[in-house]
């Protein structure tokens, strides 16, 4: 990673050079590395601020790469800035010097959806063609794009608390806005929950056997998007088992209510990718991927971008 000066890669450059076709296999390999002990990471440190805002720090190392993500999470305001803002920084593995800074908002947006798409590829039924997205924010758009990159979708149903936002999102992704979450998931093969809900917006009784779930919106202990009955029905997989046992709200609530124990978490998606843990065992299984996000996903995406920048000449060099 050695080079002259500090490489800075902007949000626009991340968007231009990190496609889902590139990022989905990157996420698969990063999660295999995590599950096979080839990474090091601490649990995310989240500092709660006033007004529902937060500041997070995520350090980690993967093979010859180490670095961290610093990110603020603010409710989207009138300025329409991204809810997640910050940077990913990589360090030179030979000298320890800062080597690159990359926009974290765009990396986070792409890699989160790409990881869900990789999980969907591994866990959804082979004939899954109908997608339901609960939520209308950035990750609703990202998940529609990423899942469509892995499956030939016949229908995308969008639900959100704001009908206007749901209609606008449906227009962007070629989908259909529906009035209720129950209606959205009624015939869905794949469901992505990407909301800021504090209480369940998806109930078990609405979900058909054989459905795959990507549960993404809640990134800390506390707010939940799905009910305990659905947790209990599902074959439950984590991106990072330690993180989900500590900060995965849906699992923690189900354990606290006595519906499941810690063994209900079957393992990590990286183990499924590696072929060491069974994923879907039958057509009737409900499979669930719980996404909190891991620094190794950011490191994998950032390392890919830095390598491309050096080959293709994008990014800005600054003295440091």
C-alpha positions as CSV (number, residue, x, y, z in Angstrom):
1,X,0.0,0.0,0.0
2,X,3.0,2.2,-0.1
3,X,2.8,5.4,-2.2
4,X,3.5,9.1,-2.2
5,X,1.2,11.1,0.1
6,X,-2.3,10.2,1.4
7,X,-4.8,8.9,-1.1
8,X,-8.2,10.5,-0.8
9,X,-11.2,8.8,-2.6
10,X,-14.4,10.8,-2.7
11,X,-18.0,9.7,-2.5
12,X,-18.4,10.2,-6.2
13,X,-15.4,8.1,-6.9
14,X,-16.6,5.3,-4.6
15,X,-19.9,5.3,-6.4
16,X,-18.3,5.2,-9.8
17,X,-15.9,2.4,-9.1
18,X,-17.6,0.1,-6.5
19,X,-20.3,-1.8,-8.4
20,X,-22.5,-4.5,-6.9
21,X,-21.0,-7.0,-9.3
22,X,-17.6,-6.3,-7.7
23,X,-18.8,-5.7,-4.1
24,X,-21.0,-8.8,-3.6
25,X,-18.1,-11.3,-4.1
26,X,-15.9,-9.0,-1.9
27,X,-18.4,-9.3,0.9
28,X,-18.6,-13.1,0.5
29,X,-14.8,-13.4,0.8
30,X,-14.6,-10.9,3.7
31,X,-17.2,-12.8,5.7
32,X,-15.4,-16.1,5.0
33,X,-12.2,-14.5,6.3
34,X,-14.1,-13.4,9.5
35,X,-15.6,-16.8,10.1
36,X,-12.3,-18.6,9.5
37,X,-10.3,-16.5,12.0
38,X,-8.3,-14.4,9.4
39,X,-9.6,-11.1,10.7
40,X,-9.5,-9.1,13.9
41,X,-12.1,-6.7,15.0
42,X,-13.6,-5.1,18.2
43,X,-17.3,-4.7,18.8
44,X,-18.5,-1.5,17.3
45,X,-18.3,1.4,19.8
46,X,-21.4,3.6,19.6
47,X,-21.7,6.9,21.4
48,X,-25.3,8.0,21.7
49,X,-25.8,11.8,21.1
50,X,-28.9,13.9,21.6
51,X,-31.9,13.8,19.3
52,X,-31.5,10.2,18.1
53,X,-28.0,10.9,16.8
54,X,-24.9,8.6,17.2
55,X,-21.2,8.4,16.6
56,X,-19.5,5.1,15.9
57,X,-16.0,3.8,15.8
58,X,-15.1,0.5,14.1
59,X,-11.5,-0.7,14.0
60,X,-10.2,-3.9,12.5
61,X,-7.7,-5.8,10.5
62,X,-7.9,-8.4,7.7
63,X,-4.8,-10.1,6.3
64,X,-2.4,-7.3,5.3
65,X,-5.0,-4.5,5.8
66,X,-5.9,-2.6,8.9
67,X,-7.8,0.5,9.6
68,X,-11.0,1.9,11.0
69,X,-14.3,3.6,10.2
70,X,-15.4,6.7,12.0
71,X,-19.0,7.6,11.2
72,X,-21.8,9.8,12.5
73,X,-25.5,8.6,12.2
74,X,-27.8,11.5,12.1
75,X,-31.5,11.6,11.1
76,X,-31.8,12.9,7.5
77,X,-32.7,16.6,7.7
78,X,-33.8,19.3,5.4
79,X,-30.4,19.4,3.8
80,X,-30.9,15.8,2.6
81,X,-27.5,14.8,3.6
82,X,-26.8,11.0,4.0
83,X,-27.8,9.6,7.4
84,X,-24.3,8.0,7.7
85,X,-21.3,10.3,7.2
86,X,-17.7,9.8,7.9
87,X,-14.6,8.1,6.5
88,X,-12.8,4.8,6.3
89,X,-9.0,5.0,6.8
90,X,-6.4,2.5,5.8
91,X,-2.9,2.3,7.1
92,X,0.3,1.1,5.4
93,X,1.0,-2.4,6.7
94,X,4.8,-1.9,6.4
95,X,5.2,1.5,7.9
96,X,2.0,2.0,9.9
97,X,1.5,5.4,8.3
98,X,-2.0,6.5,7.2
99,X,-2.3,5.5,3.5
100,X,-5.8,6.3,2.4
101,X,-9.0,8.0,3.4
102,X,-12.3,7.0,1.7
103,X,-15.8,8.3,1.9
104,X,-17.7,6.1,4.4
105,X,-21.2,7.0,3.5
106,X,-21.1,5.5,0.0
107,X,-19.0,2.5,1.0
108,X,-21.5,1.8,3.9
109,X,-24.4,2.1,1.6
110,X,-23.1,-0.2,-1.1
111,X,-21.4,-2.8,1.1
112,X,-24.4,-3.2,3.4
113,X,-26.7,-4.1,0.5
114,X,-24.1,-6.2,-1.2
115,X,-23.7,-8.3,1.9
116,X,-27.4,-8.9,2.1
117,X,-27.4,-9.8,-1.6
118,X,-24.6,-12.4,-0.9
119,X,-26.6,-13.8,1.9
120,X,-29.7,-13.9,-0.3
121,X,-27.8,-15.8,-3.0
122,X,-26.8,-18.4,-0.4
123,X,-30.0,-18.7,1.6
124,X,-33.0,-17.9,-0.5
125,X,-34.8,-20.6,-2.5
126,X,-33.4,-21.1,-6.0
127,X,-36.7,-20.1,-7.5
128,X,-37.1,-16.9,-5.3
129,X,-38.3,-14.1,-7.6
130,X,-40.5,-11.8,-5.5
131,X,-38.9,-9.2,-3.3
132,X,-40.5,-7.1,-0.5
133,X,-38.7,-4.1,0.9
134,X,-40.0,-2.6,4.2
135,X,-38.6,0.9,4.4
136,X,-38.1,3.9,2.0
137,X,-34.6,5.2,2.9
138,X,-31.3,4.8,1.2
139,X,-31.0,1.1,2.1
140,X,-34.3,0.4,0.4
141,X,-32.9,1.7,-2.9
142,X,-29.6,-0.1,-2.3
143,X,-31.2,-3.4,-1.5
144,X,-33.5,-3.3,-4.5
145,X,-30.4,-2.7,-6.7
146,X,-28.2,-5.3,-5.0
147,X,-30.8,-8.1,-4.8
148,X,-31.6,-7.5,-8.5
149,X,-27.9,-8.0,-9.3
150,X,-28.2,-11.6,-8.0
151,X,-31.7,-12.7,-8.8
152,X,-34.0,-12.1,-11.8
153,X,-36.8,-10.4,-9.9
154,X,-40.4,-10.6,-11.1
155,X,-41.9,-8.2,-8.5
156,X,-40.6,-5.6,-6.0
157,X,-43.1,-4.5,-3.4
158,X,-42.3,-1.4,-1.4
159,X,-43.9,-0.4,1.9
160,X,-43.2,2.5,4.1
161,X,-45.0,4.6,6.7
162,X,-45.1,7.5,4.2
163,X,-47.2,6.4,1.1
164,X,-45.6,9.2,-0.9
165,X,-42.1,8.0,-0.2
166,X,-43.1,4.5,-0.9
167,X,-44.5,5.5,-4.3
168,X,-41.3,7.5,-5.1
169,X,-39.1,4.6,-4.2
170,X,-41.2,2.2,-6.2
171,X,-40.8,4.4,-9.3
172,X,-37.0,4.5,-8.8
173,X,-36.7,0.7,-8.6
174,X,-39.5,-0.4,-11.0
175,X,-41.5,-1.7,-8.2
176,X,-45.0,-1.3,-6.7
177,X,-45.9,0.7,-3.6
178,X,-48.4,-1.0,-1.3
179,X,-50.5,0.2,1.5
180,X,-49.5,-2.2,4.3
181,X,-46.5,-4.2,5.3
182,X,-48.7,-7.3,5.4
183,X,-49.7,-6.7,1.8
184,X,-46.0,-6.2,0.8
185,X,-44.9,-9.6,2.2
186,X,-48.0,-11.7,1.4
187,X,-46.4,-13.4,-1.6
188,X,-42.7,-12.4,-1.1
189,X,-39.9,-14.9,-1.4
190,X,-37.3,-12.4,-0.1
191,X,-38.0,-9.7,2.5
192,X,-35.6,-6.9,3.4
193,X,-36.4,-4.9,6.5
194,X,-34.5,-1.6,6.3
195,X,-36.4,0.7,8.6
196,X,-35.7,2.9,11.6
197,X,-38.5,1.2,13.5
198,X,-38.3,0.8,17.3
199,X,-41.1,-1.8,17.4
200,X,-41.8,-4.7,15.0
201,X,-43.2,-3.8,11.6
202,X,-43.0,-7.4,10.3
203,X,-45.1,-10.1,12.1
204,X,-44.6,-13.8,11.8
205,X,-48.1,-14.6,10.8
206,X,-47.7,-12.6,7.6
207,X,-44.6,-14.5,6.4
208,X,-44.9,-17.6,4.3
209,X,-42.8,-20.7,4.9
210,X,-39.8,-20.8,2.6
211,X,-39.1,-17.0,2.8
212,X,-35.7,-15.5,3.2
213,X,-35.2,-12.5,5.4
214,X,-32.5,-9.8,5.5
215,X,-33.0,-8.0,8.8
216,X,-30.9,-4.8,8.5
217,X,-32.5,-1.7,10.0
218,X,-31.7,-2.1,13.7
219,X,-28.0,-1.9,14.2
220,X,-27.9,-1.9,18.0
221,X,-29.6,-3.4,21.1
222,X,-33.0,-1.8,21.6
223,X,-35.0,-1.2,18.4
224,X,-36.5,-4.3,16.7
225,X,-38.0,-4.7,13.2
226,X,-39.5,-8.2,13.5
227,X,-41.5,-10.0,16.2
228,X,-40.2,-12.7,18.4
229,X,-42.4,-15.4,16.8
230,X,-40.6,-14.8,13.5
231,X,-37.2,-15.0,15.2
232,X,-38.3,-18.3,16.7
233,X,-39.4,-19.7,13.3
234,X,-36.3,-18.8,11.4
235,X,-32.9,-20.5,10.8
236,X,-31.0,-17.5,12.2
237,X,-27.6,-16.5,10.9
238,X,-25.4,-13.5,11.8
239,X,-22.8,-11.5,9.9
240,X,-20.7,-11.6,13.1
241,X,-21.9,-13.9,15.9
242,X,-20.3,-12.1,18.8
243,X,-21.7,-8.8,17.6
244,X,-25.2,-10.1,17.2
245,X,-25.2,-11.8,20.6
246,X,-24.2,-8.5,22.1
247,X,-26.0,-6.0,19.9
248,X,-28.6,-7.8,17.7
249,X,-31.8,-6.5,19.1
250,X,-34.2,-9.1,17.6
251,X,-32.3,-12.0,19.0
252,X,-31.7,-10.3,22.4
253,X,-35.5,-9.6,22.8
254,X,-36.4,-13.2,21.8
255,X,-33.9,-14.5,24.4
256,X,-35.2,-12.1,27.1
257,X,-38.8,-13.3,26.4
258,X,-37.8,-16.9,26.8
259,X,-38.7,-17.8,23.2
260,X,-35.2,-19.0,22.2
261,X,-31.8,-19.4,23.7
262,X,-28.4,-18.3,22.4
263,X,-28.0,-21.5,20.5
264,X,-30.8,-20.3,18.2
265,X,-28.1,-18.3,16.5
266,X,-26.8,-21.1,14.2
267,X,-23.6,-19.3,13.2
268,X,-22.2,-16.8,10.8
269,X,-23.0,-16.3,7.2
270,X,-19.3,-16.7,6.4
271,X,-19.6,-20.3,7.6
272,X,-22.5,-20.8,5.1
273,X,-20.4,-19.3,2.3
274,X,-17.5,-21.5,3.2
275,X,-19.6,-24.6,3.2
276,X,-18.9,-25.5,6.8
277,X,-22.4,-24.7,8.1
278,X,-25.7,-25.7,6.4
279,X,-27.8,-22.8,5.3
280,X,-31.2,-23.6,3.9
281,X,-32.1,-27.3,4.6
282,X,-35.4,-27.4,2.8
283,X,-37.9,-25.5,0.7
284,X,-40.1,-24.7,3.8
285,X,-37.3,-23.1,5.9
286,X,-37.5,-19.5,6.8
287,X,-33.9,-18.3,6.7
288,X,-32.8,-15.0,8.4
289,X,-29.6,-13.0,7.9
290,X,-29.1,-10.5,10.7
291,X,-26.9,-7.6,9.5
292,X,-25.2,-5.3,11.9
293,X,-22.3,-4.5,9.6
294,X,-18.6,-5.4,10.2
295,X,-15.5,-3.4,9.7
296,X,-14.0,-6.2,7.6
297,X,-16.7,-5.4,5.0
298,X,-15.5,-1.8,4.9
299,X,-11.8,-2.8,4.8
300,X,-12.5,-5.2,1.9
301,X,-14.3,-2.5,-0.1
302,X,-11.7,0.1,0.7
303,X,-8.8,-2.1,-0.2
304,X,-10.4,-2.9,-3.6
305,X,-11.0,0.8,-4.3
306,X,-7.4,1.7,-3.4
307,X,-6.0,-0.9,-5.7
308,X,-8.2,0.3,-8.5
309,X,-7.3,3.9,-7.9
310,X,-3.6,3.1,-8.1
311,X,-4.1,1.2,-11.4
312,X,-6.5,3.7,-13.0
313,X,-5.3,7.0,-11.6
314,X,-8.4,8.3,-9.7
315,X,-8.3,9.8,-6.2
316,X,-6.4,12.7,-4.9
317,X,-2.9,12.7,-3.3
318,X,-2.3,15.1,-0.5
319,X,0.9,15.6,1.6
320,X,0.7,14.1,5.1
